[in-house]
């Protein structure tokens, strides 16, 4: 349930704790008092008429401590501004789970905890992570999810160790299409629609065979209904993924999520981070780097991740980049509906690329300007 102000720097969860602050200053004393007060999830949910639909299991803190061997360091999966995530095994049924322990000294309050429980209790889709249960004992706030064995998409795209397998083109398109389907469910199937608000690579978790699921719903908002065109709210999200109109005005729409998805799709195609201050001047922001290249098709091969080693279909690359370019349009009304994105990416995912029988593009490792040639 991590959240950032739309400025600053995004760091990998497993390596460095994220510094997450809302745009409106909130005193830490106030937040701590909220977090330390007891919360009855079903009682709070009943105010919105949803308590009878909460299927999530309630856990005692001692049971989750036992599942993680008292939150032992070797069970730690990752860490972010929300707190820590541990791998655990429930003694009651021997199920392997991921347990998120919210930081009691952080800015994650009862509201975001409740939103996460309510959203994931009421929303179910193959591309949304499953919430198994929660713990609200005293000042403890923990969430129990299904365990996703392959970690996050971020783990497979950025800062990879030399011995780690790189994602091939087919797997990238499969992940992109699946993540889009999860977002489509939130926008088009949920009633009222849900704006995710925190779509990024670290929030796309991967199960067996790289099956993607959206996670972390603490920032999710119910979308506009009736004659309303947007929801006005504090600007929260992650720098590099926030739609420009939302960052400037606080007016949140479904198209805000489409922009964030476009950034993720660009990361999947290029292997670059949304924000990377290690790059040369002018290349720190992924979208800013990509926009001039979108205007010249002959430069599209420069945008392919060098880690693909030229193993991608030229037409598929062009089509995927065209989808990403539409999603990150500055004007929200120029962005496509997520349903149209799903249609395009599902088609690309169905077109399997075989480097043994299809052309391999020439490339130069470490260069952003690979030459293109065709080999049989």
N, C-alpha and C positions, 0 to 999 in steps of 0.2 A: 504493500500500500504506500510505497514511497512517493514523495512529491517534492518538486523543486520549484522555486521561482523560475520564470522563464528567462533566466540570465545566469551567468556563472559557468561552471564546468562540470560535465558529466564524467563520473569515474566508474570503473568496473566494480560491481558490488563485491565480488569476492576478493578484491585487492585493497580497496580503500573505502572507508565509510563515507557515504555521500552527505554533503552539507546541504540540507534541504530547509528552505525557509519560504513562508508564504509572503506575498507582496504586502499584505497588511500586517504590520507588526502585532504580534500577540505576546504578551508577557509570559515568560516561562513559568512564573508562579501560578498564573491563571490556568495554563495548560496542565501543570502538574496537579493542581487541585482537581481538575476535571478527570484526569487519568486515575488519580488515587481514589476517587469516589466509586462506590460499587455501582455496577450497571447490570440491569436485568434485560437481556436482549429481547426476550419475547414480550416483556412488559412495554419496552420502548417501541417495539414493532407494532404492538396492538394499537398504538396511537394512529398508525397509518392503515389499520385494518389488515395487516399482513401476518400476524403472529400465528394464525392457524395453518399457514402454509410453510412455516420454517421446519424443514426436515433435518437440519444440521444437528448433530449430536452434541451434547454438553459434556465436557470433560473436567475432572478435578485436576488441580495443578499437580498433585502428587503422581497422578497417572501419567501425565506428560513428562514429568521429571524422570520417572522410571523408564519411559519409552526412549529417552535420549541419554540414559545413563547419567542422569543429573546434569544434563546439558554439557556433556564432556566435549572438549575441544576437537577430538577426532571425529565427532558427529556433525561439526559445523559445515554447512554447505555454502554459506555466503553471508554477507553483512551489508546493510544499507542504512539509510537515514531512519528507516522504520524500526530497525533492530536487527536481530540475527535469525537465520533460518537453519534449522537442524534436521538431520535425517534421524528418524526414530522408528521403532517397531512397537506397535500397540500390544500390550500383554494380553488383552481380552480376546483378540482374534488373530494375532501374529501378523497383522497387516503392516507393511512398510509405508511410512508417511513422511511428509515434510511438515515441520512444525515451526511456525513463525512466532517468535517471542518479541512483542513490541517493547521498545526501549522506554522505560518508565520516566527517563529524564529527557526524552526527545519531544518533538512537537506533534507526535502522532497522538491525537486525542480520542476520546470516546466516540465522537461523531464519525471519524473515518473507520474506526473499528466496527461500528454499527452498520455503516454503509456497506462495508465488505461482506459482513455476515448476511445482511438482507439481500444484497444483489446476487450473491452466489447461491443463496438458498432458493431464490425465486427464478433464476435464469439457468437454463440447462441446455447445453449444446455440445456436440463432439469437439468443438474447437474452443471451448471455455474450460478452464481448469475446474476440477470438482472440489468443492469445500466439504470436508467430512464432518468437521465440528469446530468447536471453539471452547475457550476457557475464560471465564470472567470471575475468577476467585479473588476477592479483595482488590488489591491493586495490580494483580496479574492480568495481562491481556494476551492471549495466545490464539492462533488460528491453525487448524489442522487440515492439510490438503493432501490430495493424492500425490504420491511421489513421482516426479518426472525424471526418469533416469539419465537423460542426456543433457540436463541442465537448460540453460537459456540459449537463444539464438546468438546473443552477444558472445557467449563462450566459444562459439564455432566460427565467428567472423573476425573478431578482433584480438590482437595480442596473443596469437596462438603459439604454443611451444613448437619447436621444430618437428617433434615426433607425432603431433596431433594431425589426424586426417582432415583434409580440407573438404569443404562442401562442394560437390560437383554441381553442374548446371541443373540437372534434373531435380536434385534434392532442393536446391534453392527455389525453383519454381513451385515445387510441392509445398514448401513452407510458406511462400508468399500467398499462394492460393488458399491454403488452410487458414492463415491468419485473416485474410480478407473475408472468408466465410464466417469466422467468428464475429467480425465487426458487422457484417451484413445482418447476422442474427440480432445483434443489439439494436441496429438502426431500423430494420424493417420487420422483424418478427416480434420483438418485445413490444408490449403495449402497456404504458406509453413507451416510446423509443428511449433508448439509453445512449448517452454520449459518454464514451469511455474516458477520454480526456488525458490518458497517460500511456498512449501507445508508443512503445519503443522496443528496441531489440532485447533489452534485459527483461521485459515483461512478456515476451513470447517464449514459453517453455516448450521443451521437446520431449515427447515420449518415445516409445519404441518405434523404430523405423522412421524417426524424425517427424512424427506426427505433432503438429503445432497446436498449442492451446494458449489463449490469452489469460493472463493472471493479473493480480493486484488491481482490485476494483474500489479502493478507498477513495479515489477522486471522481468516480463515476457520478454523473448527474442525469436526472430525468430530462429528456429533451423537450422542446417546445411542442405544444399541442394546440389545436384549434387555429385561431388566426395569428398566433404568435410565431415570429420568425426566428427568435433566438432566446437563450436563457442568459441573463446577466449574472455574473458571478465573479469572485476574486480570480485573478489570473494565476493559475497554478498548473504545473506540468513540468516538462523537462526542456531545458535550453537546447535549441537546435531542432526540436520537434514541434514546438508551438506554432500554430497558424498565425501569420502576422496580424490579421485583423483582430484575433482574440487577444493577442499580447498587447495590442494598442488600446482596445476598447473594453475588454472584458465580456464582449458579446460572443457567447458560445453557441455553435450550431453543429449539426451533423457533419457539415463540410470541414469543420475544424479537425475532426478525426480523420477525414479523407486526406488532409494535408499531412498529418502525422504519419499516416500509412504510406504516403508518397516518399517521405524521408526514409522510412524503414525499407521500402522497396529499393530505393537508391543504394542503401547500405548493402542490401543483399546482392545487387548487381555489381557494385564497384568494389566492395570490400572495405570501403572507407567509413570512418566514423562520422556521425552527424556533426560533431564538433571535434576538431583535432588541432590543438595548438602546436603540435610538433611539425605540422606542415608549413610550407613556405607562405609568405604573406599572400593573401588573396585566395588561399585554399583551406583556411581554417574551417569555414562553414561549408558543408557539403552542398547545400542547395545553391549557394552563391557561386561555388565552383562549377556546378553542373549547368546552370542556366545558359551561359554563353555557348557551351558545347551542344546543348539541345538544338541550337539554331543551324548547325551544320552536320548533316548526316554522315559526312565523310569522317567526322571526328568521333562518331559513336564508338568505334573500336578502342579508342583511348580510354573509354569509361569502364571497360570490362575489367574485373578484378584480375590482376596478374596471377593470382593464385589458381585461377582456372587453367592457366598454362595454354591458353588458346583453344581449350576444349569447350566450345559453345556454338550454337547455331547462329549465324549472322542475322538471319531474319528474326529469330527468336529474341536476340539481343535488341534489335531495333524496336520490335514490338513492345518488349518489357520496358525499355527506356521511354517509349512514347506514352505508356500508361503512367509511369512515374512523373513524366513532365506535366501531364494533365493534372495529376493529383496535387502537385506543388505550385499550381498557378496562384499568383498573388491575389486575384479576385476570386472569392469563394464561389460565386455563381458560375465561374468558368470550370470549376472542378467537376468531375463526374460523380454520379451516385455510386455508392459502394457496390450496389448490385451489378452495375456495368463493369466495375473493376473485377468483380468475381467472375463474370462471364469471360472477360479477356484472359485473366490469369489461369482459369480452369482450362481454357483451350491451350495455353502455352504449356501448362503442366502435363497435358495429355500428349503433347508432341515430344516424344522421348528422343533425346540426342544420344547417338552412339558414335563415339570418336573413332571406332574401328572402321565404320562404314561411311562416315560423313566427314567433310573437310575440317581440318584443324587449323585455326588461325595462328599466324606467326606472332610472337610476342617477345618482349625483352623484360626479364625480371627486374623489378626495381624501377622501371621506367613508366611514366604515365602516358607515353606516346608510342605504343607498340605499332610496328609495321604490320600490315595485313597481307597475307598471301594465302593461296588455296593449295592444299595438299590433298592428294587422294591416298 
